[in-house]
């Protein structure tokens, strides 16, 4: 016979009713036919002749090659049936010297060799191959397999080796890497916010220092004005005493001293309603103003996961005495962290233990509905 068909494999889909499966490749015997059943989960099972199936081959393999595989049970829908030729790799022709010559015997030997080549070619087509232009000539022999272990090219790229990594470890490694990247991003955001808060605190401290300096200058100017007013009052008292002495014909020195004593001047100045002189009480109040500087502290709080489409409001625990909070600032991120809004369309309601952040309806979109991302940060400034 001849081998005109280059294929030695045929595949069928089960339908729970068909049991007869024809094939058209040439074979020498029923034992050359192999049947494999593939489950819906891609598990292959080689079937056993007479137990699972029977084979009938056509009588004229030259003019009508092939035959029929009959399954004892119809493969169900979702399963596959593969029928292929697998002849023994042997050469059974023994030609005797000066013996009888039968062309069919020689032709069958050639046919068997052709079939073996076809089977090797079919297997090669299902095998991973390096490109024909590769310069790699090393060994690609692998070691003993281990369950779930991945294979990779070696460092020299001239062979394959076990990687020491398993498929099960990949999700955990990817998740850990993603968590590390997210933590690094959050840390960078927190660092930037802390730097901003530090700058605000420094500005507030500078403003407080300037206010203290102005208060001190005002106190000094007021003291100078008080001293000048006291001098003027003393001079006025002396003049009044001299005038009185001239009108009455003169006073003794002790009487004049009584008119211009410190106590007399202080009493006169303090009783005046239009005087620009500070009394002792005024000096005490002014001195306390110069000493009153305000120290602002900063606290940065993560807003956490917030699906804004589910609720436009979120309670944030502040952990402070609410009456000591001076400023509230909020930064809102979009889901992809590409847009940052600073105190935009946000209302704050402060309570004993938490601050309620309420956003307007412009945030009610899929840009702000992630349930696995930090929505932003809150920065508080407060006094001790």
TORKOL-4160 file (C-alpha; in steps of 0.2 Angstrom, whole numbers, padded with zeros to 4 digits, m for minus):
384
<pt num="1" X="0000" Y="0000" Z="0000"/>
<pt num="2" X="0005" Y="0018" Z="m0001"/>
<pt num="3" X="0004" Y="0032" Z="0013"/>
<pt num="4" X="m0005" Y="0046" Z="0005"/>
<pt num="5" X="m0013" Y="0054" Z="0021"/>
<pt num="6" X="m0001" Y="0065" Z="0031"/>
<pt num="7" X="m0012" Y="0065" Z="0046"/>
<pt num="8" X="m0011" Y="0052" Z="0059"/>
<pt num="9" X="m0023" Y="0060" Z="0072"/>
<pt num="10" X="m0042" Y="0064" Z="0072"/>
<pt num="11" X="m0052" Y="0072" Z="0086"/>
<pt num="12" X="m0070" Y="0072" Z="0091"/>
<pt num="13" X="m0082" Y="0081" Z="0103"/>
<pt num="14" X="m0093" Y="0071" Z="0114"/>
<pt num="15" X="m0112" Y="0074" Z="0113"/>
<pt num="16" X="m0118" Y="0060" Z="0125"/>
<pt num="17" X="m0126" Y="0050" Z="0110"/>
<pt num="18" X="m0112" Y="0046" Z="0097"/>
<pt num="19" X="m0102" Y="0030" Z="0099"/>
<pt num="20" X="m0095" Y="0028" Z="0082"/>
<pt num="21" X="m0080" Y="0038" Z="0077"/>
<pt num="22" X="m0072" Y="0034" Z="0060"/>
<pt num="23" X="m0053" Y="0038" Z="0055"/>
<pt num="24" X="m0045" Y="0039" Z="0038"/>
<pt num="25" X="m0026" Y="0036" Z="0042"/>
<pt num="26" X="m0019" Y="0019" Z="0037"/>
<pt num="27" X="m0014" Y="0006" Z="0050"/>
<pt num="28" X="m0007" Y="m0012" Z="0049"/>
<pt num="29" X="m0017" Y="m0019" Z="0063"/>
<pt num="30" X="m0030" Y="m0014" Z="0076"/>
<pt num="31" X="m0017" Y="m0013" Z="0089"/>
<pt num="32" X="m0009" Y="0002" Z="0080"/>
<pt num="33" X="m0024" Y="0013" Z="0085"/>
<pt num="34" X="m0024" Y="0022" Z="0102"/>
<pt num="35" X="m0039" Y="0031" Z="0110"/>
<pt num="36" X="m0038" Y="0045" Z="0123"/>
<pt num="37" X="m0053" Y="0053" Z="0132"/>
<pt num="38" X="m0051" Y="0071" Z="0138"/>
<pt num="39" X="m0063" Y="0077" Z="0152"/>
<pt num="40" X="m0071" Y="0094" Z="0153"/>
<pt num="41" X="m0057" Y="0098" Z="0165"/>
<pt num="42" X="m0044" Y="0094" Z="0153"/>
<pt num="43" X="m0038" Y="0077" Z="0161"/>
<pt num="44" X="m0033" Y="0064" Z="0148"/>
<pt num="45" X="m0036" Y="0046" Z="0151"/>
<pt num="46" X="m0030" Y="0033" Z="0138"/>
<pt num="47" X="m0044" Y="0020" Z="0135"/>
<pt num="48" X="m0042" Y="0001" Z="0135"/>
<pt num="49" X="m0048" Y="m0009" Z="0120"/>
<pt num="50" X="m0062" Y="m0021" Z="0123"/>
<pt num="51" X="m0065" Y="m0012" Z="0140"/>
<pt num="52" X="m0069" Y="0005" Z="0133"/>
<pt num="53" X="m0070" Y="0003" Z="0114"/>
<pt num="54" X="m0067" Y="m0009" Z="0099"/>
<pt num="55" X="m0058" Y="m0006" Z="0083"/>
<pt num="56" X="m0063" Y="m0011" Z="0066"/>
<pt num="57" X="m0051" Y="m0008" Z="0051"/>
<pt num="58" X="m0055" Y="m0007" Z="0033"/>
<pt num="59" X="m0050" Y="m0022" Z="0023"/>
<pt num="60" X="m0041" Y="m0012" Z="0009"/>
<pt num="61" X="m0029" Y="0000" Z="0018"/>
<pt num="62" X="m0022" Y="0005" Z="0001"/>
<pt num="63" X="m0038" Y="0010" Z="m0008"/>
<pt num="64" X="m0049" Y="0014" Z="0008"/>
<pt num="65" X="m0037" Y="0017" Z="0023"/>
<pt num="66" X="m0043" Y="0019" Z="0041"/>
<pt num="67" X="m0057" Y="0011" Z="0050"/>
<pt num="68" X="m0069" Y="0014" Z="0065"/>
<pt num="69" X="m0068" Y="0016" Z="0084"/>
<pt num="70" X="m0084" Y="0011" Z="0093"/>
<pt num="71" X="m0085" Y="0017" Z="0111"/>
<pt num="72" X="m0095" Y="0006" Z="0123"/>
<pt num="73" X="m0101" Y="0022" Z="0131"/>
<pt num="74" X="m0105" Y="0038" Z="0122"/>
<pt num="75" X="m0093" Y="0052" Z="0128"/>
<pt num="76" X="m0104" Y="0066" Z="0136"/>
<pt num="77" X="m0105" Y="0084" Z="0130"/>
<pt num="78" X="m0090" Y="0094" Z="0136"/>
<pt num="79" X="m0078" Y="0079" Z="0133"/>
<pt num="80" X="m0066" Y="0075" Z="0119"/>
<pt num="81" X="m0060" Y="0059" Z="0110"/>
<pt num="82" X="m0044" Y="0058" Z="0101"/>
<pt num="83" X="m0040" Y="0044" Z="0090"/>
<pt num="84" X="m0022" Y="0042" Z="0084"/>
<pt num="85" X="m0009" Y="0029" Z="0076"/>
<pt num="86" X="0005" Y="0023" Z="0087"/>
<pt num="87" X="0014" Y="0009" Z="0078"/>
<pt num="88" X="0029" Y="m0001" Z="0086"/>
<pt num="89" X="0046" Y="0006" Z="0082"/>
<pt num="90" X="0052" Y="m0010" Z="0074"/>
<pt num="91" X="0058" Y="m0017" Z="0057"/>
<pt num="92" X="0051" Y="m0035" Z="0054"/>
<pt num="93" X="0057" Y="m0038" Z="0036"/>
<pt num="94" X="0071" Y="m0051" Z="0034"/>
<pt num="95" X="0077" Y="m0053" Z="0016"/>
<pt num="96" X="0086" Y="m0069" Z="0012"/>
<pt num="97" X="0100" Y="m0069" Z="0000"/>
<pt num="98" X="0094" Y="m0074" Z="m0017"/>
<pt num="99" X="0077" Y="m0077" Z="m0010"/>
<pt num="100" X="0060" Y="m0074" Z="m0017"/>
<pt num="101" X="0056" Y="m0055" Z="m0020"/>
<pt num="102" X="0039" Y="m0049" Z="m0015"/>
<pt num="103" X="0037" Y="m0030" Z="m0019"/>
<pt num="104" X="0023" Y="m0028" Z="m0007"/>
<pt num="105" X="0034" Y="m0034" Z="0008"/>
<pt num="106" X="0047" Y="m0020" Z="0003"/>
<pt num="107" X="0033" Y="m0007" Z="0001"/>
<pt num="108" X="0025" Y="m0012" Z="0018"/>
<pt num="109" X="0043" Y="m0009" Z="0026"/>
<pt num="110" X="0044" Y="0008" Z="0017"/>
<pt num="111" X="0026" Y="0012" Z="0023"/>
<pt num="112" X="0030" Y="0008" Z="0041"/>
<pt num="113" X="0045" Y="0020" Z="0040"/>
<pt num="114" X="0034" Y="0034" Z="0033"/>
<pt num="115" X="0021" Y="0031" Z="0047"/>
<pt num="116" X="0035" Y="0032" Z="0060"/>
<pt num="117" X="0041" Y="0048" Z="0053"/>
<pt num="118" X="0023" Y="0056" Z="0053"/>
<pt num="119" X="0021" Y="0051" Z="0071"/>
<pt num="120" X="0038" Y="0059" Z="0076"/>
<pt num="121" X="0033" Y="0075" Z="0066"/>
<pt num="122" X="0016" Y="0076" Z="0074"/>
<pt num="123" X="0024" Y="0075" Z="0091"/>
<pt num="124" X="0037" Y="0088" Z="0086"/>
<pt num="125" X="0023" Y="0100" Z="0081"/>
<pt num="126" X="0016" Y="0099" Z="0099"/>
<pt num="127" X="0033" Y="0102" Z="0107"/>
<pt num="128" X="0042" Y="0119" Z="0112"/>
<pt num="129" X="0056" Y="0123" Z="0100"/>
<pt num="130" X="0069" Y="0136" Z="0099"/>
<pt num="131" X="0070" Y="0146" Z="0084"/>
<pt num="132" X="0080" Y="0139" Z="0069"/>
<pt num="133" X="0092" Y="0154" Z="0070"/>
<pt num="134" X="0097" Y="0151" Z="0088"/>
<pt num="135" X="0115" Y="0149" Z="0093"/>
<pt num="136" X="0111" Y="0139" Z="0108"/>
<pt num="137" X="0119" Y="0122" Z="0108"/>
<pt num="138" X="0119" Y="0117" Z="0126"/>
<pt num="139" X="0109" Y="0103" Z="0135"/>
<pt num="140" X="0091" Y="0106" Z="0139"/>
<pt num="141" X="0089" Y="0090" Z="0150"/>
<pt num="142" X="0079" Y="0094" Z="0165"/>
<pt num="143" X="0081" Y="0087" Z="0183"/>
<pt num="144" X="0068" Y="0077" Z="0193"/>
<pt num="145" X="0051" Y="0086" Z="0193"/>
<pt num="146" X="0044" Y="0094" Z="0208"/>
<pt num="147" X="0025" Y="0097" Z="0210"/>
<pt num="148" X="0021" Y="0115" Z="0205"/>
<pt num="149" X="0039" Y="0120" Z="0203"/>
<pt num="150" X="0043" Y="0132" Z="0188"/>
<pt num="151" X="0056" Y="0130" Z="0175"/>
<pt num="152" X="0067" Y="0144" Z="0168"/>
<pt num="153" X="0082" Y="0147" Z="0157"/>
<pt num="154" X="0099" Y="0146" Z="0167"/>
<pt num="155" X="0111" Y="0161" Z="0169"/>
<pt num="156" X="0121" Y="0157" Z="0154"/>
<pt num="157" X="0105" Y="0155" Z="0143"/>
<pt num="158" X="0111" Y="0139" Z="0136"/>
<pt num="159" X="0100" Y="0127" Z="0146"/>
<pt num="160" X="0085" Y="0125" Z="0157"/>
<pt num="161" X="0084" Y="0122" Z="0176"/>
<pt num="162" X="0072" Y="0122" Z="0190"/>
<pt num="163" X="0069" Y="0139" Z="0197"/>
<pt num="164" X="0065" Y="0135" Z="0215"/>
<pt num="165" X="0049" Y="0144" Z="0214"/>
<pt num="166" X="0031" Y="0137" Z="0214"/>
<pt num="167" X="0015" Y="0142" Z="0206"/>
<pt num="168" X="0007" Y="0144" Z="0223"/>
<pt num="169" X="0020" Y="0157" Z="0228"/>
<pt num="170" X="0017" Y="0169" Z="0214"/>
<pt num="171" X="0000" Y="0176" Z="0221"/>
<pt num="172" X="0008" Y="0179" Z="0238"/>
<pt num="173" X="0024" Y="0187" Z="0231"/>
<pt num="174" X="0014" Y="0198" Z="0219"/>
<pt num="175" X="0002" Y="0203" Z="0233"/>
<pt num="176" X="0017" Y="0207" Z="0245"/>
<pt num="177" X="0025" Y="0218" Z="0231"/>
<pt num="178" X="0009" Y="0227" Z="0228"/>
<pt num="179" X="0007" Y="0230" Z="0247"/>
<pt num="180" X="0025" Y="0236" Z="0248"/>
<pt num="181" X="0022" Y="0248" Z="0234"/>
<pt num="182" X="0005" Y="0254" Z="0241"/>
<pt num="183" X="0014" Y="0257" Z="0258"/>
<pt num="184" X="0028" Y="0266" Z="0250"/>
<pt num="185" X="0016" Y="0277" Z="0241"/>
<pt num="186" X="0006" Y="0281" Z="0257"/>
<pt num="187" X="0022" Y="0284" Z="0266"/>
<pt num="188" X="0028" Y="0297" Z="0253"/>
<pt num="189" X="0011" Y="0305" Z="0254"/>
<pt num="190" X="0012" Y="0306" Z="0273"/>
<pt num="191" X="0029" Y="0313" Z="0272"/>
<pt num="192" X="0023" Y="0327" Z="0260"/>
<pt num="193" X="0009" Y="0331" Z="0271"/>
<pt num="194" X="0020" Y="0332" Z="0286"/>
<pt num="195" X="0032" Y="0343" Z="0277"/>
<pt num="196" X="0017" Y="0355" Z="0273"/>
<pt num="197" X="0011" Y="0354" Z="0291"/>
<pt num="198" X="0028" Y="0358" Z="0297"/>
<pt num="199" X="0029" Y="0373" Z="0286"/>
<pt num="200" X="0012" Y="0379" Z="0292"/>
<pt num="201" X="0017" Y="0377" Z="0310"/>
<pt num="202" X="0033" Y="0386" Z="0306"/>
<pt num="203" X="0023" Y="0400" Z="0298"/>
<pt num="204" X="0011" Y="0401" Z="0313"/>
<pt num="205" X="0026" Y="0401" Z="0325"/>
<pt num="206" X="0034" Y="0415" Z="0315"/>
<pt num="207" X="0017" Y="0425" Z="0316"/>
<pt num="208" X="0016" Y="0422" Z="0335"/>
<pt num="209" X="0034" Y="0428" Z="0337"/>
<pt num="210" X="0030" Y="0444" Z="0327"/>
<pt num="211" X="0015" Y="0447" Z="0337"/>
<pt num="212" X="0025" Y="0445" Z="0353"/>
<pt num="213" X="0038" Y="0457" Z="0347"/>
<pt num="214" X="0024" Y="0470" Z="0342"/>
<pt num="215" X="0016" Y="0468" Z="0359"/>
<pt num="216" X="0033" Y="0471" Z="0367"/>
<pt num="217" X="0036" Y="0486" Z="0357"/>
<pt num="218" X="0019" Y="0493" Z="0361"/>
<pt num="219" X="0022" Y="0489" Z="0380"/>
<pt num="220" X="0039" Y="0499" Z="0378"/>
<pt num="221" X="0030" Y="0514" Z="0369"/>
<pt num="222" X="0016" Y="0514" Z="0382"/>
<pt num="223" X="0029" Y="0514" Z="0396"/>
<pt num="224" X="0038" Y="0528" Z="0388"/>
<pt num="225" X="0022" Y="0538" Z="0386"/>
<pt num="226" X="0018" Y="0534" Z="0404"/>
<pt num="227" X="0034" Y="0541" Z="0410"/>
<pt num="228" X="0032" Y="0557" Z="0400"/>
<pt num="229" X="0014" Y="0559" Z="0406"/>
<pt num="230" X="0021" Y="0557" Z="0424"/>
<pt num="231" X="0034" Y="0570" Z="0421"/>
<pt num="232" X="0022" Y="0582" Z="0414"/>
<pt num="233" X="0010" Y="0579" Z="0429"/>
<pt num="234" X="0024" Y="0582" Z="0441"/>
<pt num="235" X="0029" Y="0598" Z="0433"/>
<pt num="236" X="0010" Y="0603" Z="0432"/>
<pt num="237" X="0009" Y="0599" Z="0451"/>
<pt num="238" X="0024" Y="0609" Z="0455"/>
<pt num="239" X="0018" Y="0624" Z="0445"/>
<pt num="240" X="0001" Y="0623" Z="0454"/>
<pt num="241" X="0009" Y="0622" Z="0471"/>
<pt num="242" X="0020" Y="0638" Z="0467"/>
<pt num="243" X="0004" Y="0647" Z="0461"/>
<pt num="244" X="m0005" Y="0642" Z="0477"/>
<pt num="245" X="0010" Y="0648" Z="0487"/>
<pt num="246" X="0011" Y="0664" Z="0478"/>
<pt num="247" X="m0008" Y="0667" Z="0481"/>
<pt num="248" X="m0008" Y="0662" Z="0499"/>
<pt num="249" X="0008" Y="0671" Z="0503"/>
<pt num="250" X="0019" Y="0656" Z="0502"/>
<pt num="251" X="0020" Y="0638" Z="0508"/>
<pt num="252" X="0033" Y="0629" Z="0518"/>
<pt num="253" X="0045" Y="0617" Z="0510"/>
<pt num="254" X="0036" Y="0602" Z="0518"/>
<pt num="255" X="0020" Y="0608" Z="0511"/>
<pt num="256" X="0027" Y="0609" Z="0494"/>
<pt num="257" X="0035" Y="0592" Z="0495"/>
<pt num="258" X="0017" Y="0585" Z="0499"/>
<pt num="259" X="0010" Y="0593" Z="0484"/>
<pt num="260" X="0023" Y="0585" Z="0472"/>
<pt num="261" X="0025" Y="0568" Z="0481"/>
<pt num="262" X="0025" Y="0551" Z="0471"/>
<pt num="263" X="0009" Y="0546" Z="0479"/>
<pt num="264" X="0000" Y="0563" Z="0476"/>
<pt num="265" X="0005" Y="0562" Z="0457"/>
<pt num="266" X="0000" Y="0544" Z="0455"/>
<pt num="267" X="m0017" Y="0548" Z="0463"/>
<pt num="268" X="m0020" Y="0563" Z="0452"/>
<pt num="269" X="m0015" Y="0554" Z="0436"/>
<pt num="270" X="m0025" Y="0538" Z="0440"/>
<pt num="271" X="m0041" Y="0549" Z="0444"/>
<pt num="272" X="m0040" Y="0558" Z="0427"/>
<pt num="273" X="m0052" Y="0550" Z="0414"/>
<pt num="274" X="m0043" Y="0558" Z="0399"/>
<pt num="275" X="m0025" Y="0553" Z="0404"/>
<pt num="276" X="m0014" Y="0543" Z="0392"/>
<pt num="277" X="m0004" Y="0536" Z="0407"/>
<pt num="278" X="m0005" Y="0517" Z="0411"/>
<pt num="279" X="m0009" Y="0513" Z="0429"/>
<pt num="280" X="m0001" Y="0498" Z="0438"/>
<pt num="281" X="m0016" Y="0488" Z="0433"/>
<pt num="282" X="m0014" Y="0493" Z="0415"/>
<pt num="283" X="0004" Y="0488" Z="0416"/>
<pt num="284" X="0000" Y="0470" Z="0423"/>
<pt num="285" X="m0013" Y="0467" Z="0409"/>
<pt num="286" X="0000" Y="0473" Z="0395"/>
<pt num="287" X="0014" Y="0462" Z="0402"/>
<pt num="288" X="0003" Y="0447" Z="0402"/>
<pt num="289" X="m0001" Y="0451" Z="0383"/>
<pt num="290" X="0017" Y="0451" Z="0379"/>
<pt num="291" X="0020" Y="0434" Z="0387"/>
<pt num="292" X="0005" Y="0426" Z="0378"/>
<pt num="293" X="0012" Y="0416" Z="0363"/>
<pt num="294" X="0002" Y="0402" Z="0355"/>
<pt num="295" X="0010" Y="0385" Z="0350"/>
<pt num="296" X="0002" Y="0375" Z="0337"/>
<pt num="297" X="0003" Y="0357" Z="0335"/>
<pt num="298" X="0000" Y="0346" Z="0320"/>
<pt num="299" X="m0009" Y="0329" Z="0318"/>
<pt num="300" X="m0010" Y="0320" Z="0301"/>
<pt num="301" X="m0024" Y="0307" Z="0299"/>
<pt num="302" X="m0027" Y="0295" Z="0285"/>
<pt num="303" X="m0045" Y="0295" Z="0278"/>
<pt num="304" X="m0045" Y="0277" Z="0274"/>
<pt num="305" X="m0056" Y="0267" Z="0262"/>
<pt num="306" X="m0071" Y="0278" Z="0256"/>
<pt num="307" X="m0083" Y="0274" Z="0242"/>
<pt num="308" X="m0090" Y="0292" Z="0240"/>
<pt num="309" X="m0104" Y="0285" Z="0229"/>
<pt num="310" X="m0111" Y="0275" Z="0243"/>
<pt num="311" X="m0110" Y="0290" Z="0256"/>
<pt num="312" X="m0104" Y="0308" Z="0253"/>
<pt num="313" X="m0100" Y="0309" Z="0272"/>
<pt num="314" X="m0087" Y="0300" Z="0283"/>
<pt num="315" X="m0083" Y="0302" Z="0301"/>
<pt num="316" X="m0065" Y="0303" Z="0305"/>
<pt num="317" X="m0059" Y="0300" Z="0324"/>
<pt num="318" X="m0048" Y="0315" Z="0329"/>
<pt num="319" X="m0042" Y="0309" Z="0346"/>
<pt num="320" X="m0041" Y="0327" Z="0353"/>
<pt num="321" X="m0050" Y="0339" Z="0364"/>
<pt num="322" X="m0061" Y="0346" Z="0351"/>
<pt num="323" X="m0061" Y="0364" Z="0358"/>
<pt num="324" X="m0042" Y="0365" Z="0355"/>
<pt num="325" X="m0043" Y="0361" Z="0337"/>
<pt num="326" X="m0039" Y="0377" Z="0327"/>
<pt num="327" X="m0038" Y="0372" Z="0308"/>
<pt num="328" X="m0044" Y="0357" Z="0298"/>
<pt num="329" X="m0037" Y="0354" Z="0280"/>
<pt num="330" X="m0042" Y="0339" Z="0269"/>
<pt num="331" X="m0034" Y="0332" Z="0253"/>
<pt num="332" X="m0045" Y="0320" Z="0243"/>
<pt num="333" X="m0038" Y="0308" Z="0230"/>
<pt num="334" X="m0047" Y="0300" Z="0214"/>
<pt num="335" X="m0046" Y="0281" Z="0213"/>
<pt num="336" X="m0031" Y="0281" Z="0202"/>
<pt num="337" X="m0022" Y="0295" Z="0213"/>
<pt num="338" X="m0021" Y="0306" Z="0197"/>
<pt num="339" X="m0031" Y="0321" Z="0204"/>
<pt num="340" X="m0029" Y="0329" Z="0221"/>
<pt num="341" X="m0042" Y="0341" Z="0228"/>
<pt num="342" X="m0038" Y="0352" Z="0243"/>
<pt num="343" X="m0052" Y="0357" Z="0254"/>
<pt num="344" X="m0063" Y="0357" Z="0238"/>
<pt num="345" X="m0082" Y="0357" Z="0240"/>
<pt num="346" X="m0080" Y="0350" Z="0258"/>
<pt num="347" X="m0089" Y="0354" Z="0274"/>
<pt num="348" X="m0082" Y="0350" Z="0291"/>
<pt num="349" X="m0093" Y="0346" Z="0307"/>
<pt num="350" X="m0083" Y="0344" Z="0323"/>
<pt num="351" X="m0089" Y="0334" Z="0338"/>
<pt num="352" X="m0081" Y="0327" Z="0354"/>
<pt num="353" X="m0073" Y="0312" Z="0346"/>
<pt num="354" X="m0074" Y="0314" Z="0327"/>
<pt num="355" X="m0075" Y="0326" Z="0313"/>
<pt num="356" X="m0088" Y="0323" Z="0299"/>
<pt num="357" X="m0082" Y="0327" Z="0282"/>
<pt num="358" X="m0096" Y="0330" Z="0269"/>
<pt num="359" X="m0093" Y="0332" Z="0251"/>
<pt num="360" X="m0104" Y="0339" Z="0238"/>
<pt num="361" X="m0113" Y="0330" Z="0224"/>
<pt num="362" X="m0098" Y="0333" Z="0212"/>
<pt num="363" X="m0089" Y="0319" Z="0220"/>
<pt num="364" X="m0103" Y="0306" Z="0217"/>
<pt num="365" X="m0095" Y="0297" Z="0202"/>
<pt num="366" X="m0085" Y="0282" Z="0198"/>
<pt num="367" X="m0069" Y="0292" Z="0200"/>
<pt num="368" X="m0072" Y="0290" Z="0218"/>
<pt num="369" X="m0080" Y="0273" Z="0221"/>
<pt num="370" X="m0065" Y="0262" Z="0224"/>
<pt num="371" X="m0066" Y="0251" Z="0240"/>
<pt num="372" X="m0048" Y="0246" Z="0242"/>
<pt num="373" X="m0039" Y="0263" Z="0241"/>
<pt num="374" X="m0035" Y="0277" Z="0254"/>
<pt num="375" X="m0046" Y="0291" Z="0249"/>
<pt num="376" X="m0034" Y="0305" Z="0256"/>
<pt num="377" X="m0028" Y="0314" Z="0272"/>
<pt num="378" X="m0034" Y="0326" Z="0285"/>
<pt num="379" X="m0022" Y="0338" Z="0294"/>
<pt num="380" X="m0027" Y="0346" Z="0310"/>
<pt num="381" X="m0018" Y="0360" Z="0320"/>
<pt num="382" X="m0022" Y="0361" Z="0338"/>
<pt num="383" X="m0016" Y="0370" Z="0354"/>
<pt num="384" X="m0010" Y="0361" Z="0370"/>
